[in-house]
C-alpha cells in the first residue's frame, strides 16, 4: 500500500509538470480541494472540485515562463487505512528558461488520499511554501 501511495504522489508531480490533464483528472477525486499558504500572504484557496482545480492548473501553466518542475522528495506515508491515507513530501520547485535554471521555492506538501475505483486519488492537497513567490 505504501508504494501505491508514493506512486500516486509521484504521478501527480509528473502530470502537473507536463500539463497532462487526463492523468491529473484521473488522480483527483471529484470533490478534491487544494490550499496553498506562504509566509506574509493570505492563503490561496481552497480551490474546490476537480473541474476548478484543473482550471487553476491550466491558468498556472499559461502564466509561467520557462519550464517549471516540481521535485518531490522525502515522501512519507503518515497515516493509512484501507480507504484513506495521508502522505507528506518536500518540494523543491525549479524553473528552466533555457538561459538559466533557478530554484523558485521550497515547501511541504500534505496529500489526503482516498481509495476510489480501486486506486488512490488525491482528495486534499495542501502546500505550505517556505517563501513567497
N, C-alpha and C positions, 0 to 999 in steps of 0.2 A: 504494500500500500504506500509506503514512504516513497519508493521510486516513482510510482504513478503520480503522486502529488508533486514531486520535484519536476517531473516531466511536464506537468500542466503549467507550472511556473515558467519553465524554460520555453515552452511553446508560446506562451504569452509574449515574452520579450522578442522572440523571432517574428511572430505575426505582427506585433506593433511596429517594429523597425522596418519591416518590408511592406507595411500597409496591406497586409493580406487580410482583407475584410472577411471573406468566408471563414478563414481559420479563426480570426478573433470572434466572430459571431458564434462559432461552434464552441469556443472556450468560455463564453459568458452565459450566465443564467438570464432568463428573460427579465428578472427583477434586479439585476446587478446594480450596485451603487459604487461610485468612485469618489473619493475625497482626497484632497491634497492640502498639506499645510507646509508653510515655510516661515522662517523667522521674520518678524516685522511686518507681516502681511496677513490679511484676513484669509481664512480658509477658503479654498475653492471647492465648491460642491456642497452637498453631494450631487453628482451628476447621476440621475436615477433612470434606470431602464436601459435595456440593451440598445435600442434604437438611438437614444440620446447619447449614450457612451460612444457608439460608432460615429455619430455626427461630430462629437467632441474630438475623437481621434483624427477624423478626416480634416477638420479645421486646423488641428495642430500640425498635421503634415503640410498643409498648404502654407502655413505661416513660417515654417522653419527654413533656414538657409543651410545648405550643405547636407551631409548625411549624418543623421543622429543615430547613435547606438545606445541601447540600454544594456549595460553589462551587469548581470546579476551574479552575486556570489554569496557564499555562506548561507545557502538555502537550508533552513531547518524547519522541520515539522514540529510545531509546538503543542499541538493537540489534534487528536484524530479519533473518530469512532467510525462506525460502518457507513454513516451518511454525511457527516460534516467533518471539516478539518480546518486548521489554521497553520499557515506557513509564513515564515519571515525570511527576507532576503536583503542583503546590502545592495545598493545601487551605486554604480559609477556611470554617469552619462557623459558621452563624448560627442563632439561634432567634428566632422572632417569636411572642410570646404574645398579640398584639392590643393589649396595653398598652405593650409595649416591644419593641425589636429590639436584640439584642446579639450580639457575636461570642463564640462558645463556645470555639473552639480554632482553631489553625492547625497545619499539619503537611505532610508529604510522603508521597504515595502512590508505591509502586512496583508496577506491574502486570506480571505474567508472563502473556503471552498465547500461545495455541496455536490454530492453524487447525484447525477441525473442521467437517465437513459443509459446507465452502465458506465458513465465516465465522469471524471472530476471536472467541475466547471467553477469559474470564479463568480461568487455571489457578492463578495465585498472586496474592494481594493482600497487600501489607504496608503498613501505615500507621504512620509514626513521627510521633506527635503532639509538638508543641513544649511542651505544658503538660498537666498532669494535669487531668482533667475533674472 
